[in-house]
Amino acid sequence: MTQQSLTASRKLHPRFTPVVFAFYMSGIMAFLICMVVTAANRGFSDQYFLQVLNAYKLAMPVAFVCVMIVRPLVVKLVSWTVQQG
């Protein structure tokens, strides 16, 4: 088996695209927001990164569920807003 076929066999089926998108989007956005909110509320200290990670433990699952729930509405809003080409 070639390296390329091994890599392809580890990938998820395309039907999982919306879930994978929501996972990455919520993970990145939740982390960035936790960084900003932690800095705004507590400032930068020696414990800053630990505080960010503690906030992220709650924010990531909440953000993922929210993205999964809101995604159909956002897709519809985009289709109403963007001209099909």
N, CA, C and O atoms as a CHARMM CRD file, in Angstrom:
* protein
*
  340
    1    1 MET  N      0.83800  -1.16900   0.00000 PROA 1      0.00000
    2    1 MET  CA     0.00000   0.00000   0.00000 PROA 1      0.00000
    3    1 MET  C      0.89000   1.24100   0.00000 PROA 1      0.00000
    4    1 MET  O      1.86100   1.31000   0.75300 PROA 1      0.00000
    5    2 THR  N      0.56500   2.20700  -0.83100 PROA 2      0.00000
    6    2 THR  CA     1.38800   3.41200  -0.92500 PROA 2      0.00000
    7    2 THR  C      1.02800   4.39200   0.18600 PROA 2      0.00000
    8    2 THR  O     -0.01800   4.27700   0.82500 PROA 2      0.00000
    9    3 GLN  N      1.91500   5.35600   0.40100 PROA 3      0.00000
   10    3 GLN  CA     1.68200   6.38400   1.42000 PROA 3      0.00000
   11    3 GLN  C      0.41100   7.17100   1.10200 PROA 3      0.00000
   12    3 GLN  O     -0.35200   7.51600   2.00300 PROA 3      0.00000
   13    4 GLN  N      0.18900   7.44900  -0.17500 PROA 4      0.00000
   14    4 GLN  CA    -0.99000   8.21500  -0.58100 PROA 4      0.00000
   15    4 GLN  C     -2.28100   7.44600  -0.27400 PROA 4      0.00000
   16    4 GLN  O     -3.25000   8.03800   0.20200 PROA 4      0.00000
   17    5 SER  N     -2.30300   6.14800  -0.53800 PROA 5      0.00000
   18    5 SER  CA    -3.50600   5.36700  -0.25800 PROA 5      0.00000
   19    5 SER  C     -3.71100   5.19700   1.24300 PROA 5      0.00000
   20    5 SER  O     -4.85300   5.12600   1.69700 PROA 5      0.00000
   21    6 LEU  N     -2.62600   5.13100   2.03000 PROA 6      0.00000
   22    6 LEU  CA    -2.75500   5.07400   3.48100 PROA 6      0.00000
   23    6 LEU  C     -3.36900   6.36000   4.02500 PROA 6      0.00000
   24    6 LEU  O     -4.23800   6.32000   4.89600 PROA 6      0.00000
   25    7 THR  N     -2.91600   7.49700   3.50800 PROA 7      0.00000
   26    7 THR  CA    -3.45400   8.77900   3.93800 PROA 7      0.00000
   27    7 THR  C     -4.92000   8.89500   3.56000 PROA 7      0.00000
   28    7 THR  O     -5.73300   9.34500   4.36800 PROA 7      0.00000
   29    8 ALA  N     -5.26700   8.49700   2.34900 PROA 8      0.00000
   30    8 ALA  CA    -6.65400   8.57200   1.89800 PROA 8      0.00000
   31    8 ALA  C     -7.55500   7.65300   2.72200 PROA 8      0.00000
   32    8 ALA  O     -8.70700   7.99900   2.98200 PROA 8      0.00000
   33    9 SER  N     -7.05800   6.49900   3.13400 PROA 9      0.00000
   34    9 SER  CA    -7.88200   5.56100   3.89600 PROA 9      0.00000
   35    9 SER  C     -8.16400   6.05900   5.31300 PROA 9      0.00000
   36    9 SER  O     -9.09800   5.57700   5.95500 PROA 9      0.00000
   37   10 ARG  N     -7.38600   7.00000   5.80700 PROA 10     0.00000
   38   10 ARG  CA    -7.59000   7.56300   7.14100 PROA 10     0.00000
   39   10 ARG  C     -8.57600   8.73300   7.13500 PROA 10     0.00000
   40   10 ARG  O     -8.98700   9.20100   8.19600 PROA 10     0.00000
   41   11 LYS  N     -8.94600   9.19200   5.97800 PROA 11     0.00000
   42   11 LYS  CA    -9.83700  10.33700   5.88900 PROA 11     0.00000
   43   11 LYS  C    -11.29100   9.90800   6.05100 PROA 11     0.00000
   44   11 LYS  O    -11.66600   8.78300   5.72100 PROA 11     0.00000
   45   12 LEU  N    -12.09200  10.82400   6.56300 PROA 12     0.00000
   46   12 LEU  CA   -13.51300  10.55800   6.74000 PROA 12     0.00000
   47   12 LEU  C    -14.24900  10.66600   5.41300 PROA 12     0.00000
   48   12 LEU  O    -13.77500  11.29700   4.46800 PROA 12     0.00000
   49   13 HSD  N    -15.40300  10.04600   5.36500 PROA 13     0.00000
   50   13 HSD  CA   -16.25800  10.10200   4.18100 PROA 13     0.00000
   51   13 HSD  C    -16.76400  11.54300   4.00600 PROA 13     0.00000
   52   13 HSD  O    -16.98800  12.23500   4.99900 PROA 13     0.00000
   53   14 PRO  N    -16.94700  11.99900   2.77500 PROA 14     0.00000
   54   14 PRO  CA   -17.40800  13.37200   2.52800 PROA 14     0.00000
   55   14 PRO  C    -18.72000  13.73600   3.23500 PROA 14     0.00000
   56   14 PRO  O    -18.96600  14.91800   3.47800 PROA 14     0.00000
   57   15 ARG  N    -19.55800  12.76800   3.56700 PROA 15     0.00000
   58   15 ARG  CA   -20.82400  13.08900   4.24500 PROA 15     0.00000
   59   15 ARG  C    -20.59400  13.70000   5.62800 PROA 15     0.00000
   60   15 ARG  O    -21.49900  14.31500   6.19200 PROA 15     0.00000
   61   16 PHE  N    -19.39800  13.53500   6.17100 PROA 16     0.00000
   62   16 PHE  CA   -19.07500  14.10500   7.47200 PROA 16     0.00000
   63   16 PHE  C    -18.54600  15.53700   7.38900 PROA 16     0.00000
   64   16 PHE  O    -18.18200  16.11900   8.41000 PROA 16     0.00000
   65   17 THR  N    -18.49900  16.10400   6.19400 PROA 17     0.00000
   66   17 THR  CA   -17.95500  17.44900   5.99200 PROA 17     0.00000
   67   17 THR  C    -18.59600  18.49200   6.90600 PROA 17     0.00000
   68   17 THR  O    -17.86400  19.26200   7.52800 PROA 17     0.00000
   69   18 PRO  N    -19.93200  18.55800   7.02100 PROA 18     0.00000
   70   18 PRO  CA   -20.50900  19.57800   7.90900 PROA 18     0.00000
   71   18 PRO  C    -20.09600  19.43000   9.37200 PROA 18     0.00000
   72   18 PRO  O    -19.89000  20.42800  10.06200 PROA 18     0.00000
   73   19 VAL  N    -19.97600  18.21500   9.83900 PROA 19     0.00000
   74   19 VAL  CA   -19.59000  17.98100  11.23500 PROA 19     0.00000
   75   19 VAL  C    -18.12200  18.34800  11.45600 PROA 19     0.00000
   76   19 VAL  O    -17.77800  18.97400  12.45800 PROA 19     0.00000
   77   20 VAL  N    -17.26600  17.95800  10.52300 PROA 20     0.00000
   78   20 VAL  CA   -15.84100  18.27800  10.64100 PROA 20     0.00000
   79   20 VAL  C    -15.63700  19.78600  10.55600 PROA 20     0.00000
   80   20 VAL  O    -14.83800  20.35100  11.30300 PROA 20     0.00000
   81   21 PHE  N    -16.36200  20.43900   9.64200 PROA 21     0.00000
   82   21 PHE  CA   -16.28300  21.89600   9.53700 PROA 21     0.00000
   83   21 PHE  C    -16.69100  22.53400  10.86200 PROA 21     0.00000
   84   21 PHE  O    -16.00100  23.42100  11.36400 PROA 21     0.00000
   85   22 ALA  N    -17.80800  22.08700  11.42800 PROA 22     0.00000
   86   22 ALA  CA   -18.28800  22.64600  12.68900 PROA 22     0.00000
   87   22 ALA  C    -17.28800  22.41100  13.81600 PROA 22     0.00000
   88   22 ALA  O    -17.09100  23.28000  14.66600 PROA 22     0.00000
   89   23 PHE  N    -16.65700  21.24000  13.82400 PROA 23     0.00000
   90   23 PHE  CA   -15.67500  20.92700  14.85700 PROA 23     0.00000
   91   23 PHE  C    -14.47500  21.87600  14.79000 PROA 23     0.00000
   92   23 PHE  O    -14.07800  22.45700  15.79900 PROA 23     0.00000
   93   24 TYR  N    -13.90600  22.02700  13.59400 PROA 24     0.00000
   94   24 TYR  CA   -12.74600  22.91700  13.44800 PROA 24     0.00000
   95   24 TYR  C    -13.12300  24.37200  13.69600 PROA 24     0.00000
   96   24 TYR  O    -12.41000  25.09200  14.39500 PROA 24     0.00000
   97   25 MET  N    -14.24600  24.80500  13.12100 PROA 25     0.00000
   98   25 MET  CA   -14.66200  26.19900  13.27800 PROA 25     0.00000
   99   25 MET  C    -14.92400  26.52500  14.74500 PROA 25     0.00000
  100   25 MET  O    -14.44500  27.53900  15.25100 PROA 25     0.00000
  101   26 SER  N    -15.67400  25.67800  15.42400 PROA 26     0.00000
  102   26 SER  CA   -15.98100  25.95100  16.82400 PROA 26     0.00000
  103   26 SER  C    -14.73000  25.86800  17.69000 PROA 26     0.00000
  104   26 SER  O    -14.56800  26.65500  18.62300 PROA 26     0.00000
  105   27 GLY  N    -13.85900  24.93300  17.39400 PROA 27     0.00000
  106   27 GLY  CA   -12.63000  24.80600  18.17800 PROA 27     0.00000
  107   27 GLY  C    -11.74000  26.02000  18.07800 PROA 27     0.00000
  108   27 GLY  O    -11.23800  26.51100  19.08900 PROA 27     0.00000
  109   28 ILE  N    -11.53800  26.51100  16.86700 PROA 28     0.00000
  110   28 ILE  CA   -10.68000  27.67600  16.65600 PROA 28     0.00000
  111   28 ILE  C    -11.32400  28.93000  17.22900 PROA 28     0.00000
  112   28 ILE  O    -10.67400  29.69800  17.93700 PROA 28     0.00000
  113   29 MET  N    -12.59900  29.13800  16.92400 PROA 29     0.00000
  114   29 MET  CA   -13.27800  30.34000  17.40200 PROA 29     0.00000
  115   29 MET  C    -13.38400  30.35500  18.92700 PROA 29     0.00000
  116   29 MET  O    -13.15200  31.39300  19.54600 PROA 29     0.00000
  117   30 ALA  N    -13.72600  29.23500  19.53600 PROA 30     0.00000
  118   30 ALA  CA   -13.83600  29.18400  20.99400 PROA 30     0.00000
  119   30 ALA  C    -12.49300  29.48900  21.65100 PROA 30     0.00000
  120   30 ALA  O    -12.43900  30.19700  22.65700 PROA 30     0.00000
  121   31 PHE  N    -11.41400  28.95900  21.08800 PROA 31     0.00000
  122   31 PHE  CA   -10.09100  29.21200  21.66400 PROA 31     0.00000
  123   31 PHE  C     -9.71700  30.68700  21.56600 PROA 31     0.00000
  124   31 PHE  O     -9.23300  31.27500  22.53400 PROA 31     0.00000
  125   32 LEU  N     -9.94300  31.28400  20.39800 PROA 32     0.00000
  126   32 LEU  CA    -9.61900  32.70200  20.22200 PROA 32     0.00000
  127   32 LEU  C    -10.46100  33.58100  21.15200 PROA 32     0.00000
  128   32 LEU  O     -9.94700  34.52100  21.75800 PROA 32     0.00000
  129   33 ILE  N    -11.73800  33.27300  21.26000 PROA 33     0.00000
  130   33 ILE  CA   -12.60300  34.05700  22.13400 PROA 33     0.00000
  131   33 ILE  C    -12.19800  33.87900  23.59500 PROA 33     0.00000
  132   33 ILE  O    -12.19800  34.84600  24.35600 PROA 33     0.00000
  133   34 CYS  N    -11.85600  32.65800  23.99300 PROA 34     0.00000
  134   34 CYS  CA   -11.38900  32.43400  25.36600 PROA 34     0.00000
  135   34 CYS  C    -10.13100  33.24200  25.65500 PROA 34     0.00000
  136   34 CYS  O     -9.97400  33.77700  26.75300 PROA 34     0.00000
  137   35 MET  N     -9.24400  33.33300  24.68800 PROA 35     0.00000
  138   35 MET  CA    -8.02700  34.11900  24.87300 PROA 35     0.00000
  139   35 MET  C     -8.36000  35.59500  25.10000 PROA 35     0.00000
  140   35 MET  O     -7.81700  36.22900  26.00500 PROA 35     0.00000
  141   36 VAL  N     -9.24600  36.13000  24.28000 PROA 36     0.00000
  142   36 VAL  CA    -9.59900  37.55200  24.37900 PROA 36     0.00000
  143   36 VAL  C    -10.36300  37.83800  25.66500 PROA 36     0.00000
  144   36 VAL  O    -10.04500  38.79200  26.37600 PROA 36     0.00000
  145   37 VAL  N    -11.36300  37.02500  25.96800 PROA 37     0.00000
  146   37 VAL  CA   -12.18500  37.27800  27.16000 PROA 37     0.00000
  147   37 VAL  C    -11.36600  37.10100  28.44100 PROA 37     0.00000
  148   37 VAL  O    -11.52000  37.87300  29.38700 PROA 37     0.00000
  149   38 THR  N    -10.50800  36.09900  28.47200 PROA 38     0.00000
  150   38 THR  CA    -9.65300  35.90600  29.64400 PROA 38     0.00000
  151   38 THR  C     -8.72500  37.09600  29.83500 PROA 38     0.00000
  152   38 THR  O     -8.55200  37.57400  30.95600 PROA 38     0.00000
  153   39 ALA  N     -8.13200  37.57200  28.76200 PROA 39     0.00000
  154   39 ALA  CA    -7.24900  38.74500  28.86000 PROA 39     0.00000
  155   39 ALA  C     -8.03100  39.97500  29.30400 PROA 39     0.00000
  156   39 ALA  O     -7.54300  40.75700  30.12000 PROA 39     0.00000
  157   40 ALA  N     -9.23800  40.15400  28.77500 PROA 40     0.00000
  158   40 ALA  CA   -10.04700  41.32200  29.13800 PROA 40     0.00000
  159   40 ALA  C    -10.49400  41.27700  30.60000 PROA 40     0.00000
  160   40 ALA  O    -10.51400  42.30200  31.28100 PROA 40     0.00000
  161   41 ASN  N    -10.84900  40.08700  31.07400 PROA 41     0.00000
  162   41 ASN  CA   -11.35800  39.96900  32.44400 PROA 41     0.00000
  163   41 ASN  C    -10.27900  39.85400  33.50300 PROA 41     0.00000
  164   41 ASN  O    -10.43000  40.37600  34.60800 PROA 41     0.00000
  165   42 ARG  N     -9.20300  39.18000  33.17500 PROA 42     0.00000
  166   42 ARG  CA    -8.18900  38.88400  34.20400 PROA 42     0.00000
  167   42 ARG  C     -6.80900  39.43600  33.87800 PROA 42     0.00000
  168   42 ARG  O     -5.91700  39.41600  34.72500 PROA 42     0.00000
  169   43 GLY  N     -6.63000  39.92200  32.67100 PROA 43     0.00000
  170   43 GLY  CA    -5.31600  40.41800  32.27000 PROA 43     0.00000
  171   43 GLY  C     -4.36500  39.26600  31.98500 PROA 43     0.00000
  172   43 GLY  O     -4.74900  38.09600  32.01000 PROA 43     0.00000
  173   44 PHE  N     -3.13000  39.62000  31.71800 PROA 44     0.00000
  174   44 PHE  CA    -2.10200  38.61700  31.43700 PROA 44     0.00000
  175   44 PHE  C     -1.30300  38.35600  32.70700 PROA 44     0.00000
  176   44 PHE  O     -0.72500  39.27300  33.29000 PROA 44     0.00000
  177   45 SER  N     -1.27900  37.10700  33.12200 PROA 45     0.00000
  178   45 SER  CA    -0.51400  36.72900  34.31200 PROA 45     0.00000
  179   45 SER  C      0.22900  35.43400  34.00900 PROA 45     0.00000
  180   45 SER  O      0.18800  34.92300  32.88900 PROA 45     0.00000
  181   46 ASP  N      0.90300  34.91900  35.01800 PROA 46     0.00000
  182   46 ASP  CA     1.59100  33.63900  34.86000 PROA 46     0.00000
  183   46 ASP  C      0.59700  32.50600  34.60800 PROA 46     0.00000
  184   46 ASP  O      0.95100  31.48900  34.01200 PROA 46     0.00000
  185   47 GLN  N     -0.63200  32.68000  35.05600 PROA 47     0.00000
  186   47 GLN  CA    -1.67100  31.66200  34.92200 PROA 47     0.00000
  187   47 GLN  C     -2.55800  31.87400  33.69700 PROA 47     0.00000
  188   47 GLN  O     -3.55400  31.17000  33.52800 PROA 47     0.00000
  189   48 TYR  N     -2.21000  32.82600  32.85000 PROA 48     0.00000
  190   48 TYR  CA    -3.06600  33.18700  31.71300 PROA 48     0.00000
  191   48 TYR  C     -3.43200  31.97100  30.85400 PROA 48     0.00000
  192   48 TYR  O     -4.61200  31.72000  30.60700 PROA 48     0.00000
  193   49 PHE  N     -2.44300  31.23200  30.40800 PROA 49     0.00000
  194   49 PHE  CA    -2.71700  30.11800  29.50100 PROA 49     0.00000
  195   49 PHE  C     -3.55500  29.04000  30.18400 PROA 49     0.00000
  196   49 PHE  O     -4.42800  28.45000  29.54700 PROA 49     0.00000
  197   50 LEU  N     -3.31100  28.77700  31.44500 PROA 50     0.00000
  198   50 LEU  CA    -4.10500  27.80500  32.19600 PROA 50     0.00000
  199   50 LEU  C     -5.55400  28.27900  32.32600 PROA 50     0.00000
  200   50 LEU  O     -6.48600  27.48400  32.20600 PROA 50     0.00000
  201   51 GLN  N     -5.73500  29.57500  32.57300 PROA 51     0.00000
  202   51 GLN  CA    -7.08000  30.13400  32.65100 PROA 51     0.00000
  203   51 GLN  C     -7.79800  30.02900  31.30600 PROA 51     0.00000
  204   51 GLN  O     -8.99300  29.73600  31.26100 PROA 51     0.00000
  205   52 VAL  N     -7.07600  30.26600  30.21500 PROA 52     0.00000
  206   52 VAL  CA    -7.65700  30.12900  28.87900 PROA 52     0.00000
  207   52 VAL  C     -8.10700  28.68200  28.65500 PROA 52     0.00000
  208   52 VAL  O     -9.21700  28.44600  28.17900 PROA 52     0.00000
  209   53 LEU  N     -7.26600  27.73100  28.99000 PROA 53     0.00000
  210   53 LEU  CA    -7.61400  26.32300  28.79300 PROA 53     0.00000
  211   53 LEU  C     -8.80500  25.90200  29.66000 PROA 53     0.00000
  212   53 LEU  O     -9.63800  25.10800  29.22300 PROA 53     0.00000
  213   54 ASN  N     -8.88500  26.42700  30.87500 PROA 54     0.00000
  214   54 ASN  CA   -10.03000  26.12000  31.73300 PROA 54     0.00000
  215   54 ASN  C    -11.32400  26.66500  31.13800 PROA 54     0.00000
  216   54 ASN  O    -12.35500  25.99300  31.17400 PROA 54     0.00000
  217   55 ALA  N    -11.27700  27.86300  30.59800 PROA 55     0.00000
  218   55 ALA  CA   -12.45400  28.43000  29.93700 PROA 55     0.00000
  219   55 ALA  C    -12.79100  27.63500  28.67300 PROA 55     0.00000
  220   55 ALA  O    -13.96200  27.42400  28.35900 PROA 55     0.00000
  221   56 TYR  N    -11.77000  27.20200  27.96200 PROA 56     0.00000
  222   56 TYR  CA   -11.95400  26.46800  26.70500 PROA 56     0.00000
  223   56 TYR  C    -12.65100  25.12400  26.92200 PROA 56     0.00000
  224   56 TYR  O    -13.40200  24.67000  26.05800 PROA 56     0.00000
  225   57 LYS  N    -12.41000  24.49300  28.05900 PROA 57     0.00000
  226   57 LYS  CA   -13.04800  23.20200  28.35600 PROA 57     0.00000
  227   57 LYS  C    -14.56700  23.31000  28.31400 PROA 57     0.00000
  228   57 LYS  O    -15.24400  22.36100  27.91800 PROA 57     0.00000
  229   58 LEU  N    -15.10100  24.44600  28.71500 PROA 58     0.00000
  230   58 LEU  CA   -16.54200  24.66000  28.65100 PROA 58     0.00000
  231   58 LEU  C    -16.95100  25.24600  27.29800 PROA 58     0.00000
  232   58 LEU  O    -17.96400  24.84500  26.72500 PROA 58     0.00000
  233   59 ALA  N    -16.16900  26.18400  26.79600 PROA 59     0.00000
  234   59 ALA  CA   -16.55500  26.91800  25.58800 PROA 59     0.00000
  235   59 ALA  C    -16.56600  26.04600  24.33200 PROA 59     0.00000
  236   59 ALA  O    -17.43700  26.21900  23.48000 PROA 59     0.00000
  237   60 MET  N    -15.63500  25.12900  24.20000 PROA 60     0.00000
  238   60 MET  CA   -15.54000  24.33200  22.97600 PROA 60     0.00000
  239   60 MET  C    -16.77800  23.46000  22.74700 PROA 60     0.00000
  240   60 MET  O    -17.36400  23.53100  21.66700 PROA 60     0.00000
  241   61 PRO  N    -17.19500  22.65300  23.70400 PROA 61     0.00000
  242   61 PRO  CA   -18.40100  21.84900  23.44600 PROA 61     0.00000
  243   61 PRO  C    -19.64500  22.70100  23.20000 PROA 61     0.00000
  244   61 PRO  O    -20.47600  22.36500  22.35600 PROA 61     0.00000
  245   62 VAL  N    -19.76800  23.80500  23.93800 PROA 62     0.00000
  246   62 VAL  CA   -20.91200  24.69100  23.73700 PROA 62     0.00000
  247   62 VAL  C    -20.87500  25.28500  22.33700 PROA 62     0.00000
  248   62 VAL  O    -21.89700  25.33000  21.65200 PROA 62     0.00000
  249   63 ALA  N    -19.70600  25.73800  21.91200 PROA 63     0.00000
  250   63 ALA  CA   -19.57900  26.31700  20.57800 PROA 63     0.00000
  251   63 ALA  C    -19.87400  25.27900  19.49700 PROA 63     0.00000
  252   63 ALA  O    -20.51500  25.59900  18.49600 PROA 63     0.00000
  253   64 PHE  N    -19.42000  24.05300  19.68500 PROA 64     0.00000
  254   64 PHE  CA   -19.66500  23.00000  18.69200 PROA 64     0.00000
  255   64 PHE  C    -21.16100  22.73600  18.54300 PROA 64     0.00000
  256   64 PHE  O    -21.67400  22.65800  17.42700 PROA 64     0.00000
  257   65 VAL  N    -21.84600  22.60100  19.65400 PROA 65     0.00000
  258   65 VAL  CA   -23.29200  22.35900  19.60500 PROA 65     0.00000
  259   65 VAL  C    -23.99800  23.54400  18.94900 PROA 65     0.00000
  260   65 VAL  O    -24.90600  23.35900  18.13900 PROA 65     0.00000
  261   66 CYS  N    -23.58200  24.75000  19.29900 PROA 66     0.00000
  262   66 CYS  CA   -24.19500  25.93900  18.69900 PROA 66     0.00000
  263   66 CYS  C    -23.98500  25.98600  17.19400 PROA 66     0.00000
  264   66 CYS  O    -24.91700  26.29400  16.45000 PROA 66     0.00000
  265   67 VAL  N    -22.78600  25.68900  16.73900 PROA 67     0.00000
  266   67 VAL  CA   -22.52200  25.69100  15.29400 PROA 67     0.00000
  267   67 VAL  C    -23.37600  24.63100  14.60300 PROA 67     0.00000
  268   67 VAL  O    -23.91700  24.88100  13.52600 PROA 67     0.00000
  269   68 MET  N    -23.50100  23.46700  15.20100 PROA 68     0.00000
  270   68 MET  CA   -24.31400  22.41100  14.59300 PROA 68     0.00000
  271   68 MET  C    -25.78500  22.81200  14.51400 PROA 68     0.00000
  272   68 MET  O    -26.46600  22.48600  13.54200 PROA 68     0.00000
  273   69 ILE  N    -26.27300  23.51300  15.52500 PROA 69     0.00000
  274   69 ILE  CA   -27.67900  23.93300  15.54200 PROA 69     0.00000
  275   69 ILE  C    -27.92200  25.09100  14.57800 PROA 69     0.00000
  276   69 ILE  O    -28.92800  25.11300  13.87000 PROA 69     0.00000
  277   70 VAL  N    -27.00300  26.04700  14.55300 PROA 70     0.00000
  278   70 VAL  CA   -27.19200  27.27500  13.77500 PROA 70     0.00000
  279   70 VAL  C    -26.82500  27.09500  12.30400 PROA 70     0.00000
  280   70 VAL  O    -27.27000  27.88000  11.46600 PROA 70     0.00000
  281   71 ARG  N    -26.03400  26.09300  11.97100 PROA 71     0.00000
  282   71 ARG  CA   -25.54700  25.90900  10.59800 PROA 71     0.00000
  283   71 ARG  C    -26.65300  25.92100   9.54300 PROA 71     0.00000
  284   71 ARG  O    -26.50400  26.62100   8.54100 PROA 71     0.00000
  285   72 PRO  N    -27.75300  25.18500   9.71400 PROA 72     0.00000
  286   72 PRO  CA   -28.79400  25.22500   8.67300 PROA 72     0.00000
  287   72 PRO  C    -29.36500  26.62600   8.44500 PROA 72     0.00000
  288   72 PRO  O    -29.64200  27.00700   7.30800 PROA 72     0.00000
  289   73 LEU  N    -29.53900  27.38400   9.51800 PROA 73     0.00000
  290   73 LEU  CA   -30.01900  28.75800   9.37600 PROA 73     0.00000
  291   73 LEU  C    -29.00600  29.61400   8.62200 PROA 73     0.00000
  292   73 LEU  O    -29.38400  30.40100   7.75400 PROA 73     0.00000
  293   74 VAL  N    -27.73300  29.46800   8.94500 PROA 74     0.00000
  294   74 VAL  CA   -26.69500  30.24900   8.28700 PROA 74     0.00000
  295   74 VAL  C    -26.62400  29.89800   6.79900 PROA 74     0.00000
  296   74 VAL  O    -26.47300  30.78800   5.96200 PROA 74     0.00000
  297   75 VAL  N    -26.73100  28.62400   6.46800 PROA 75     0.00000
  298   75 VAL  CA   -26.71800  28.21900   5.05700 PROA 75     0.00000
  299   75 VAL  C    -27.87800  28.88000   4.31500 PROA 75     0.00000
  300   75 VAL  O    -27.70400  29.35600   3.19300 PROA 75     0.00000
  301   76 LYS  N    -29.04000  28.91000   4.92200 PROA 76     0.00000
  302   76 LYS  CA   -30.21200  29.53700   4.30200 PROA 76     0.00000
  303   76 LYS  C    -29.99800  31.04400   4.15000 PROA 76     0.00000
  304   76 LYS  O    -30.29600  31.60600   3.09500 PROA 76     0.00000
  305   77 LEU  N    -29.48800  31.69900   5.18800 PROA 77     0.00000
  306   77 LEU  CA   -29.21600  33.13900   5.10500 PROA 77     0.00000
  307   77 LEU  C    -28.20600  33.46500   4.01200 PROA 77     0.00000
  308   77 LEU  O    -28.35900  34.44700   3.28600 PROA 77     0.00000
  309   78 VAL  N    -27.18000  32.63900   3.90300 PROA 78     0.00000
  310   78 VAL  CA   -26.18000  32.83900   2.84900 PROA 78     0.00000
  311   78 VAL  C    -26.81500  32.67800   1.47600 PROA 78     0.00000
  312   78 VAL  O    -26.52400  33.45100   0.56300 PROA 78     0.00000
  313   79 SER  N    -27.67800  31.68400   1.32300 PROA 79     0.00000
  314   79 SER  CA   -28.31000  31.49300   0.01800 PROA 79     0.00000
  315   79 SER  C    -29.23100  32.64500  -0.34200 PROA 79     0.00000
  316   79 SER  O    -29.39800  32.96000  -1.52000 PROA 79     0.00000
  317   80 TRP  N    -29.84200  33.28900   0.67500 PROA 80     0.00000
  318   80 TRP  CA   -30.68200  34.46000   0.41600 PROA 80     0.00000
  319   80 TRP  C    -29.85100  35.69800   0.11300 PROA 80     0.00000
  320   80 TRP  O    -30.33600  36.63100  -0.52800 PROA 80     0.00000
  321   81 THR  N    -28.60500  35.71200   0.56900 PROA 81     0.00000
  322   81 THR  CA   -27.76100  36.91100   0.48500 PROA 81     0.00000
  323   81 THR  C    -26.81300  36.88700  -0.71200 PROA 81     0.00000
  324   81 THR  O    -26.54100  37.92800  -1.31000 PROA 81     0.00000
  325   82 VAL  N    -26.31400  35.71300  -1.05900 PROA 82     0.00000
  326   82 VAL  CA   -25.28300  35.60700  -2.09000 PROA 82     0.00000
  327   82 VAL  C    -25.89900  35.08100  -3.39100 PROA 82     0.00000
  328   82 VAL  O    -26.62000  34.08400  -3.40900 PROA 82     0.00000
  329   83 GLN  N    -25.59000  35.77800  -4.45100 PROA 83     0.00000
  330   83 GLN  CA   -26.09100  35.38200  -5.76100 PROA 83     0.00000
  331   83 GLN  C    -25.43900  34.07600  -6.21100 PROA 83     0.00000
  332   83 GLN  O    -24.22400  33.90400  -6.11400 PROA 83     0.00000
  333   84 GLN  N    -26.26800  33.16700  -6.70200 PROA 84     0.00000
  334   84 GLN  CA   -25.74500  31.88200  -7.16900 PROA 84     0.00000
  335   84 GLN  C    -25.04300  32.07800  -8.51400 PROA 84     0.00000
  336   84 GLN  O    -25.59600  32.69400  -9.42500 PROA 84     0.00000
  337   85 GLY  N    -23.85700  31.56500  -8.62900 PROA 85     0.00000
  338   85 GLY  CA   -23.09600  31.79400  -9.86200 PROA 85     0.00000
  339   85 GLY  C    -22.70400  30.57000 -10.47200 PROA 85     0.00000
  340   85 GLY  O    -22.05600  30.58200 -11.51900 PROA 85     0.00000
